[in-house]
């Protein structure tokens, strides 16, 4: 049973359900690697049996693209909040999407901060800025 770790039609939200988690994207990527190492197929919480390796590859690609987009969103505004980055990534968010979008942006920014690609600034609100001029082409998000 995969539960909602891997899903057949979309990527699970990382970071939106509990914003108190430290580096939720790192924890998620570690979890999918653990499942991928042990199983070829799995039963998701929604849908039918799926190929675990293919799903993990698709999810990794998605998060690499999302991290790159989050980094580029920072380059448009000085000291940007996860909310500002989420609005750049997802547009106007309402209802539960506001929480999930901001949490997803924060998860990617936390992971990039752990990799010294961005940094949190010392401001009253949580803000980030790039530490590097260009996004590293060979960046591995896995801890």
Phi, psi and omega in degrees: 000127178266342186060227178258014179298316176228136182231149186285336187244349178201165179272138178298150177288133178245120175102340185279334185278331178214098184284359177275349182291135178278120178051062184297330179292322177298316179297318180295313180297322176297319180295316181291329176295319179298315179294317180298325180290338185252337188226142174272323180231159178206162179256110179286164177294338179225121177109196185251176181312138180227156176283116186294315182299315179297317180297317179297317178300317180294318180294318178299315178300315178303312183288329174295316179294319181293320179296318178297317179295321178296318178300313181294329176296326178294330184287350180269342183219138175289136176046072185268144177276160173304326178297315179297319178295317179299319179295325177292321182285319191244353184081202180290129183244139179227156176060220183297334180294333177295316179292312182294320180295313180294321178295320178295315178298315180299321180298319180288322177293321176300316181295317179294327177292321178296335180263009179060033176264326173229169177220149172283140179262159180272082179230171179297318176261163180287119180226156180228157172212156179295145173259343182237155181287319182236147178293130182294125184291336183254024184293129175254119183282344184288135178294000000 
